[in-house]
Each structure stands twice: as C-alpha cells, then as structure tokens.
Amino acid sequence: DHRNAAAEQIFPLDMAPNSVDDNYDGCTKEMANLVKTKYLEKEMSDSPEFKKSWQ
C-alpha cells in the first residue's frame, strides 16, 4: 500500500468549494487549446525525451 510510504499525514483530495481551481472554471476549452498549441509544443522542443514519449 502506497500510504505506508508517507512520512507525513495524508490529506485526501476532494471537491472542496472555493478552492484555487475554481478560478479556472469555464475555460476548459481555452486551456485545452493552449496545452495543444503552446505548452505541449514548448515542452517537446525543450526535451527530446519528452517529445519521444509523446510521439
């Protein structure tokens, strides 16, 4: 069990209201487009190993 390896207290993830990701509500399509057209391209050009794993 992976939890046995944790040295600190475990904090389970949940759908907490008013969390930081609420700031990005409604921009899923825009961010998906940016990932494909900007961020992924940059990561692949910066790292041949990363690029190879995505091809």
TADALIN-V255096 format. One record per residue. N is the residue number from 0. RES is the residue in one small letter. SS is DSSP state (alpha for helix, beta for strand, coil for the rest). PHI is phi in whole degrees, -180 to 180 (999 if undefined). OMEGA is omega in whole degrees, 0 to 359 (none if undefined). Layout:
N RES SS PHI OMEGA
N RES SS PHI OMEGA
This chain:
0 d coil 999 183
1 h alpha -64 181
2 r alpha -68 178
3 n alpha -66 182
4 a alpha -83 183
5 a coil -76 179
6 a coil -84 184
7 e coil -110 176
8 q coil -66 179
9 i coil -91 178
10 f coil -115 181
11 p coil -66 177
12 l coil -79 178
13 d coil -147 179
14 m coil -99 184
15 a coil -62 176
16 p coil -70 179
17 n coil 61 177
18 s coil -88 186
19 v alpha -59 182
20 d alpha -72 175
21 d alpha -62 178
22 n alpha -64 185
23 y alpha -105 180
24 d coil -63 176
25 g coil 96 182
26 c coil -119 183
27 t alpha -58 182
28 k alpha -65 180
29 e alpha -64 180
30 m alpha -70 177
31 a alpha -60 178
32 n alpha -65 178
33 l alpha -62 178
34 v alpha -61 182
35 k alpha -70 189
36 t alpha -95 184
37 k alpha -126 189
38 y alpha -69 180
39 l alpha -64 178
40 e alpha -60 180
41 k alpha -65 180
42 e alpha -61 180
43 m alpha -70 179
44 s alpha -75 179
45 d alpha -82 186
46 s coil -139 178
47 p alpha -59 179
48 e alpha -66 178
49 f alpha -64 180
50 k alpha -60 181
51 k alpha -61 181
52 s alpha -70 180
53 w alpha -93 182
54 q coil -95 none
